[in-house]
Amino acid sequence: MGKYIPYIIIIACLVATFFMYNRQLGAIPLLTLAAYLFYLGAKQAISLKKSK
C-alpha cells in the first residue's frame, strides 16, 4: 500500500483541480500538488546524497 500513496495523492489533486477549476479555485490543488512534488524531489535528493 505504501507504494501507491504518492499516486493516490497526485490523482486526488488532479481530480480536485478538475472540480474546483469551474469555481475559480483551481490554484489551490495545483499549489498543493506542487508542494507535494517538491517534497518528493527533496526527499529523493537527500537519499541520493546519503547513498554516495
C-alpha positions as CSV (number, residue, x, y, z in Angstrom):
1,M,0.0,0.0,0.0
2,G,2.9,2.4,0.7
3,K,3.9,2.3,-3.0
4,Y,0.5,3.6,-4.1
5,I,0.1,6.5,-1.7
6,P,2.0,9.1,-4.0
7,Y,-0.1,8.1,-7.0
8,I,-3.3,8.4,-5.0
9,I,-2.3,11.9,-3.7
10,I,-1.4,13.0,-7.2
11,I,-4.6,11.7,-8.7
12,A,-6.7,13.2,-5.9
13,C,-5.1,16.6,-6.5
14,L,-5.8,16.4,-10.2
15,V,-9.4,15.4,-9.6
16,A,-9.8,18.3,-7.1
17,T,-8.3,20.7,-9.7
18,F,-10.9,19.5,-12.3
19,F,-13.8,20.1,-10.0
20,M,-12.5,23.3,-8.4
21,Y,-11.5,25.0,-11.6
22,N,-15.0,25.9,-12.5
23,R,-15.4,27.7,-9.2
24,Q,-12.2,29.8,-9.9
25,L,-10.3,27.8,-7.2
26,G,-8.1,25.7,-9.4
27,A,-4.9,27.1,-8.0
28,I,-5.4,25.6,-4.5
29,P,-4.9,21.9,-5.5
30,L,-2.2,22.9,-8.0
31,L,-0.2,24.6,-5.3
32,T,-0.7,21.6,-3.0
33,L,0.5,19.3,-5.8
34,A,3.5,21.5,-6.4
35,A,4.4,21.4,-2.7
36,Y,4.0,17.7,-2.6
37,L,6.1,17.1,-5.7
38,F,8.8,19.4,-4.2
39,Y,8.8,17.4,-1.0
40,L,9.2,14.1,-3.0
41,G,12.1,15.6,-5.0
42,A,13.8,16.9,-1.9
43,K,13.4,13.6,-0.2
44,Q,14.8,11.7,-3.2
45,A,17.8,14.2,-3.5
46,I,18.6,13.7,0.2
47,S,18.5,9.9,-0.1
48,L,20.8,10.1,-3.2
49,K,23.2,12.3,-1.4
50,K,23.4,10.0,1.6
51,S,24.0,6.9,-0.6
52,K,27.2,8.4,-2.2
